[in-house]
Amino acid sequence: GTGIATAADSLAAIKKYVFEDKSIDKESLIDAVDSNFENAPELLNLLRYHAPKLGNNDDFVDSIATELLDAFADSLSGRVNCLGGLYRAGTGSAMYYLWHASEIGASPDGRRRGEPFGTNFSVSLFARIKGPVSVIASMTKPHVERAINGGPLTLEFHSSVFDDVDGVEKIATLVKRYVALGGH
């Protein structure tokens, strides 16, 4: 399940700009991705910083992530591994978010060749998110119970959040809300 946000963000960008708005023709997008955006800095900026991104509580892209995780879980349903157990879908990426990124070219979400994916079940590194509440809202829409073989949501906060009781209580409330919405 490495790179779920990159996949969802890329498909959302293609859907929005190529098929709905028709503001980017498919050949230009393919050329930009194939050339690692070397000759398309404006397109890189648009896709990286302004296109719909997972993590902003936006059903447009969140529904794509849901479909992708469902398809992943469906593809493994009932498949037996070499030890006689069942394969289970998961969104935990361990270090694969770095290793896979080094093997995969640029992507239509504005990620350049070699740039890492978000860790585990997390938003893209270039996503401009509205805040942690919107991330939790987005990341609890997919049917994570179907892909529960690892895959924590990774959120990072500045250490100053933990400097006083009020900050710690806010983080605790955020975690409780995440779990109440079905996060794991």
C-alpha positions, 0 to 999 in steps of 0.5 A: 500500500505504499504511496496511496496519497500519491496515487489518489492525488495523481488520479485526482489531478488527471481527472480534474485538469485533463477530463473535467476542466480540460485545462491540460491536454493529456500529451502535455501532462505525459510529456511533463511527467516523462521529463520529470517536469524539467520543461514545465515548471508552471505545471509542476507548481500547479500540480504540486501545490494547487491540485486537489490533495488527500488530507483536506477533507475533499470528497473529490480526492478522498473518494479516489483513495477509498476506491483505490484501497477497496480495489487493493483489498479486493485484489487480495481477498481469499488469496493464499500465501506460501505458508497457507495464510491469507494475504492482507492488504495494508497501508504500512510502508516501512521504508518502502516509501523511500525505496519505491520512490527511488524506483518510480519516475515522476507522477501527475501529482507533482512529485518528481523522480526520486522524491519520497512518498508520504509515510505509511497511510499519510498525505503527500509531502507537498500537500498544503493541508488545512490542518490536522482535523482535515487530515483525520477527516480525509484519512478516515473516509476510506474503509481502513478496516479492509486494509488494516495490516499495518499502516498508521496515520503519520502526523508530525507536530512541532515539539512546542505543542507538548510544552503545556497541558493544554497542547497535550490535551488538544493532541489527546482529543485529536487522537480520540477523534481519529479513533472514534471516526474509525482510524487505526 
